Amino acid sequence: MLGRSKTAAVKEQAVAASALAARLAQDKKFRKQLVGAAKHGSRAKRRAAKQMGLLSLATRLADDADLRAEVQKVTRELHVAWDRLQARRGKRHGLRNTALLAALGGGVALALRKRGTSIPTVGESATPRLIESSIEVEVPLSTAYNQWTQFEEFPQFMQGVEEVRQLDDTRLHWVASVGGRRAEWDAKILEQHPDQQISWMSEDGKKTRGTVTFESLGENRTLVRLSLGYQAEGFVEALGSAAGFDRRRVEGDLSRFKELIESRGTESGAWREDISAGTT
């Protein structure tokens, strides 16, 4: 991390997020938007079941057109404020989305507290989040598929992923930053069919799933589709999901994969064995 310890980076991230949240909380325009979102969210919340957990609430509110518009306004304000802050500092960090999420969560929480509204806790009945995105890459089908089988190179294009270590033919160990927290887990490859698809699921009990499929669009063009299913945990992750941070992260990963494979023109390796139901 360019000479800085991971502990120092995390501390810097927390300070930046807190400072940004405090600065935005003093911004009249931003505060007005937060209050508007809180008012509308409060009305929608009263129509929901009282036992509903935070993620279920955030998911349902995300489908509300008026509230979604308010959240998008707040998100735009956050991005503009963050860019101004970083420009004054004369530097940028790879912690942008995490800090923005923390600032969004902190700002909304502050606005709700000022209005005497409590923040709901996360319930066990939260609905899993499904994200799907696709991109066309200017390489042959086999080249795109072969490169994706090089799991240990995922950190080169997947944001927040620090390390992926292949334990055996069907198991991977992941180290990544999730919602601002460093996490480690193992994942099981369930299906892997050459030039068609790769599907995996985490083994940490959260049942995080992913599937990537490949479709030939011609001799030198491939459509790559990525589908991820997960269950957000905590206030910040739920708000980030409602604001669309997770979708933009997936789209960014695909864009960086496209840039990586097209700049190389060829795969760095390949694994062409077939896996069905978790066994080779």
Order of alpha helices (4+ residues) and beta strands (2+ residues): alpha-alpha-alpha-alpha-alpha-beta-alpha-beta-beta-beta-beta-beta-beta-alpha-alpha
